[in-house]
Amino acid sequence: MNKIHPENYRFLQEHIRRQSGIVLDDGKDYLVEARLLPVALDHGIKNLDDLCAKLRLLSDVSLQRKVVDAMTTNETFFFREPAHFEALRSSVIPALLESRRADQKLTFWSAASSTGQEAYSLAMMLCEMGLDSWDLRIVGTDISSPVLERASAGVYNQVEIERGLPLPLRNKYCTQRTADTWEVKPILRRMVTFQLFDLRFNIRSLGAFDVVFCRNVLIYFDTTTKLRIIEDIHKALRPGSYLFLGGSEVSLPMGSGFTRMLASDATFFKSV
Ligand SMILES: C[S@@+](CC[C@H](N)C(=O)[O-])C[C@H]1O[C@@H](n2cnc3c(N)ncnc32)[C@H](O)[C@@H]1O
């Protein structure tokens, strides 16, 4: 296999950055090849240079999307970073139950939800807290349609269902459909909706949130984009709401709109 021409590599870097904000570092040819060659072959294109020639024509929007989808990293699992869920359960939700008791409504956003495990983990945790009289909503968003389709279906294979999900919760909130597939129960699906959304644009249009999980996605963007998204999330948070970032994202400068919090070994942010 010929290596991708450097000029085409630069073209792909720019295409992916423009379409998703994802910064593809120099020298990741192996990654690009591993992820994009299957897309090219699927379209009857035999190598990445020809794929770039086709992309340059701007004639095939679906191919453009598939290239971006293939370059997103969708790694996720249930109750990822358990300290976040423990901080929510023991500190954040009790504080919100107090401050929002007048309208008894809480809205959560799983930004960059990937295949949905984060949103369903939130739903399970809330169900376990028995907040029956409260109106609880979880919105999951992602830039990639294939992962959102999977999130909406709420169907996971044996490996996925075993990653992070304690057995008692699996047995209570999921139904086994086949030897290798499990489906989340309607009680969770009713609480969660998924929608296509690019974090770089018009966050305010999604509504106002009490808790935002924006984890393990900012790492893929350049600093200007990361900071702008944090600023935009702040505008979409009601005062006294909470933001959770991924473990490697909490060291970002958060500006004066947030207070850094520490509970249950988790670092997170409260909007002021
Ligand atoms: C590593 S996953 C994180 C999943 C989950 N938040 C977690 O921490 O387990 C990153 C997700 O970010 C999504 N993503 C990448 N760029 C995005 C953008 N500009 N807007 C929204 N989502 C994006 C990807 O499609 C991918 O599903």
The ligand as a MOL file (V3000), in Angstrom:
LIG
                    3D

  0  0  0     0  0            999 V3000
M  V30 BEGIN CTAB
M  V30 COUNTS 27 29 0 0 0
M  V30 BEGIN ATOM
M  V30 1 C -14.4290 9.4250 23.4830 0
M  V30 2 S -16.1210 9.7340 23.1410 0 CHG=1
M  V30 3 C -16.6710 10.2800 24.7330 0
M  V30 4 C -17.9080 9.5530 25.1770 0
M  V30 5 C -18.3620 9.8540 26.6090 0
M  V30 6 N -18.5490 11.2710 26.8150 0
M  V30 7 C -17.4000 9.3000 27.6160 0
M  V30 8 O -16.6620 10.0620 28.2460 0
M  V30 9 O -17.3700 8.0770 27.7920 0 CHG=-1
M  V30 10 C -15.9990 11.2590 22.2010 0
M  V30 11 C -17.2530 11.5610 21.4040 0
M  V30 12 O -17.1780 12.9220 20.9760 0
M  V30 13 C -17.8440 13.0260 19.7310 0
M  V30 14 N -17.4510 14.2970 19.0690 0
M  V30 15 C -16.2920 14.5970 18.4270 0
M  V30 16 N -16.3310 15.8330 17.9390 0
M  V30 17 C -17.5390 16.3600 18.2850 0
M  V30 18 C -18.1780 17.6190 18.0810 0
M  V30 19 N -17.5700 18.6130 17.3970 0
M  V30 20 N -19.4170 17.7920 18.5810 0
M  V30 21 C -20.0370 16.7940 19.2570 0
M  V30 22 N -19.4930 15.5900 19.4860 0
M  V30 23 C -18.2560 15.3720 19.0180 0
M  V30 24 C -17.4100 11.7630 19.0030 0
M  V30 25 O -18.2840 11.4360 17.9450 0
M  V30 26 C -17.3820 10.7220 20.1230 0
M  V30 27 O -18.5530 9.9440 20.1600 0
M  V30 END ATOM
M  V30 BEGIN BOND
M  V30 1 1 1 2
M  V30 2 1 2 3
M  V30 3 1 2 10
M  V30 4 1 3 4
M  V30 5 1 4 5
M  V30 6 1 5 6
M  V30 7 1 5 7
M  V30 8 2 7 8
M  V30 9 1 7 9
M  V30 10 1 10 11
M  V30 11 1 11 12
M  V30 12 1 11 26
M  V30 13 1 12 13
M  V30 14 1 13 14
M  V30 15 1 13 24
M  V30 16 1 14 15
M  V30 17 1 14 23
M  V30 18 2 15 16
M  V30 19 1 16 17
M  V30 20 1 17 18
M  V30 21 2 17 23
M  V30 22 1 18 19
M  V30 23 2 18 20
M  V30 24 1 20 21
M  V30 25 2 21 22
M  V30 26 1 22 23
M  V30 27 1 24 25
M  V30 28 1 24 26
M  V30 29 1 26 27
M  V30 END BOND
M  V30 END CTAB
M  END
